Amino acid sequence: MPAVTRRGYTGPAGLRAMQSPAQRIWSKASSLHGGDLAWQRFQHAGREAGWPTALWEAGGEVVA
């Protein structure tokens, strides 16, 4: 299993990277989807310091 590494959120590219695993695991039974990540991220615009965000990668793929 590849090592898991953490990197900070970097704006639009980070959002797209976060949406990728959400899209992979989404099903009709899911209560949230990739679009919810964008909505949730930007509802805190201007308060990013109080809403830290990170991406976790393994094998070159965002996993969390």
PEDA-V164901 format. One record per pair of residues at least 24 apart in sequence whose ideal C-beta (glycine too) atoms are under 6 Angstrom apart, sorted by the first residue. I is the first residue (numbers start at 1). GAP is how many residues later the second one is. Records with the same first field share a line. If there is no record, write none. Layout:
I = GAP + GAP
This chain:
2 = 56 + 57
4 = 52 + 54
5 = 52
6 = 48 + 50
7 = 48
8 = 46
9 = 44
15 = 26
17 = 38 + 45
20 = 42
21 = 41
